[in-house]
Amino acid sequence: MIIMKKTISVLIIGIVTIIVIGIAYLGWIVYDTARPHFTEISLTNINEEEKSKLMELNFLELDKYPQSLEFNKLKEISEVRETQFYIEFSINKYEKDLYNIEKNKSHSPNTISIEQKEENDEKVIYEMQTNFAQNSKAKKWSYLYELIEKYK
């Protein structure tokens, strides 16, 4: 009788432990799915071909690209329903007034925004941000995924 009670107690404790572990695991899955995932890579080491492809695909949507343009960082922030890209780039300070770089400071949906981040004696640093309401895995943006996978 005592052995049977101990066996039932151990069995109940085992079942409760398995249930608690299962609930904790499901909670972790839900949390991991809902939280934003950040990926950031440096673009300072990209080759000329990759740089020209970034300009060819016109991610910055500029009419004309400055000669001193340097891509610094690429950041991807993905959530369950959307992905936002941030490209940090810089140009020489003397070219700042020659080009109309900044756009969409109000961050209107379904377009990109480019704002000045900082300025020093030599360079002006800008950040391009996508403002897509839907997931932005369109064909144009697939090249950024390729760069992220290559330099991750």
Salt bridges, closest charged atoms under 4 A:
ASP32 OD1 - ARG35 NH2 2.84
GLU40 OE2 - LYS73 NZ 3.74
GLU50 OE2 - LYS150 NZ 2.56
GLU61 OE2 - LYS140 NZ 3.87
GLU70 OE2 - LYS123 NZ 2.80
GLU88 OE1 - LYS117 NZ 2.60
GLU102 OE1 - LYS105 NZ 3.24
GLU115 OE2 - HIS107 NE2 3.01
GLU119 OE2 - LYS93 NZ 3.39
GLU119 OE1 - LYS96 NZ 3.12
GLU149 OE2 - LYS152 NZ 3.44
